[in-house]
Amino acid sequence: MKAKIMEVTKSLSNKQLKEIIKEAIEEAKAVEKATLTIEECCKYSGIGRDKLLQLAHAKNDFPAFKVGKKFLVNKELLDEWLDKVSKEKISI
């Protein structure tokens, strides 16, 4: 495989290789996950880790579910939940 890659890339300039790599990175970033870990959800929502864990453990409409020992949050439902909480001005 390595030999094949070397053969294909021999004819490309550094600029062309950089452009190909840049495009590949952008494509990889464009693929969105359907779920977020609690840590990812912290960064995405701006809500603290402890508060998210509290919400995940509680019996409420927060869109989290457990996989093994960790919680995952459905990203699409999280957006809807955040919208609902914002519109209703609910204190969490």
Long-range contacts (C-beta under 8 A, 24 or more apart in sequence): 32-75, 33-75, 34-74, 34-75, 34-76, 35-72, 35-73, 35-74, 35-75, 36-72, 36-73, 36-75, 36-78, 37-70, 37-71, 37-72, 37-73, 38-70, 38-71, 38-73, 41-73, 41-78, 44-75, 44-78, 45-78, 45-82, 47-92, 51-92, 55-92
